[in-house]
Amino acid sequence: NGFVLKIWGPQAKMSSRAYPLVLLRRVCQINGIVVKPRNYDFTSLEKGSSIFLPNDIVDIVPVCKSSIPEWPIPEARDCLETAKVHLAQKDFVRACERANEALTLVSQVASPAHITVATCCSFVGTILHHLNDPSAALVAQKRCLALLDRLALRDNVQIAHAHNNVGMLYHYIGQTDKAIPHLRRSLYLLELLGGPFHYESSALYLKMASVYTQTNYYEMAVKCVKEALCRAEGNEFQEALCRRSYAQILAAHTNDFQQAFKQEKLAYDVYKRLFGPKHPRTKEIAQWMEAYLRQSVKGKGSTVKR
């Protein structure tokens, strides 16, 4: 079929970014295979031995594929698409009206517990957040999360995003103690679905660092930024964002302006290569570098005077 099996084939080589356990879990879900819960040693591929035994497959269950469309009523889908256009144009009032119209249609035609209802609730919450009504936005996002949980989508990307949205809204209204569990749950689900180097995990760790920084938990913020930096491997732009956040925390908490300058300089090199030296973002980083350098020289001068 033109496919080459690079993970489990006879000439497989394990990559640092390949996670066979995550892939095995997904293959079993798609094909209805139930395997024995045990510790599978995937390093045995390099030794030439087999990972699976015949008795590892304990059951095979039927998989249902449905031809039912995602949207039970096309008019509701069109309303939501129109709302997205209004949102892009920053016409939040019309966007909210069209999104609520889509929500009403799918609730009446399908049922209040339908996957598209959750989609509409999430989008309504996003619009309400833009309208500076975080309390109403939180209600809408929590309804979306409850619907997804009721529909047994507990390990789906959509419910991971729902936890993320609820967590950030809790943080926005000042309830950080309720925000952190939702962000951690979202991170757990993303790692479960795509491994520790899921492309969204670094950004999520960066959000948690921002939450900890604004609540003066600087040690946890530094740990989150370092973890985000490790998981941004191969993504230069995300790595630059992590280094900028790290520099801000170092300058605000430890007054280590010299190290903050080094981190900002590494971010500057990436921005200069990606956007050019005259881009507004690159110029902004250059200004921060100058500020950190001045503070660093000033600190050394005061130390010499003493």
Summary of the structure (lengths in Angstrom):
residues: 306
radius of gyration: 24.2
end to end distance: 74.5
largest distance: 78.2
contacts: 888
relative contact order: 0.05
helix: 69%
strand: 2%
